[in-house]
Amino acid sequence: MVQSADNEDAVLFAHLTSTGTLYAYLRKVFGQELGAEYDSKDKAKAAIFEVLFAGNGYHSPMKTEFTKLFPTIAQVFQVFKRGNKTILPRLLQLLEAYIILQVVTRRIAKEKHNSVPLFTVHDSIVTTEQYAGYVRDVMQEELTRLVGIPPTLKEEVWSEENANILLAELEKKATAVPPATPAGCVSPGSQQ
């Protein structure tokens, strides 16, 4: 990867996203620059959603701070959203689906002659404990090859106990009052 003063922010962004530390970094900076009420994982996630999904005309303290931190990334996102703010998120979804469905699972099926049980959930692949290490290794290799940066992968063991915890969290979210959608953003169920 070429590094220069002109793209230091892009290099930092790539490092933070590939190591899974972007939210922690944003929390720290938001807390320092915007105040303690912005020092939360939820605020960091909201900032990413605003940058990715809100129209170019939408402004907020978090989006402004993100643009200061990562001007190159923000500019690329703005270019993709000119004229149609849904292009960037749809492109990212297509890319994610292509990598998981067409590259990773296809390679696993070919190498193991369709003997590995695979289920995909968004950007994750679910398999049995017997094949978890193999699936992780293939994901690591393919993502590194395609993106150029080794990703940080998270393994999660599914069990009845974990399922009950997840269901309780989902029930809690389902009964919570939905957050306000920023102007210029479209969320599931909203109309524009």
Secondary structure, 3 states (H helix, E strand, C coil): CCCCHHHHHHHHHHHHHHCCCHHHHHHHHHHHHHCHHHCCHHHHHHHHHHHHHCCCCCCCHHHHHHHHHCHHHHHHHHHHHCCCCCHHHHHHHHHHHHHHHHHHHHHHHHHCCCCCCCEEECCEEECCHHHHHHHHHHHHHHHHHHHCCCCCCCCCCCCHHHHHHHHHHHHHHHHCCCCCCCCCCCCCCCCC
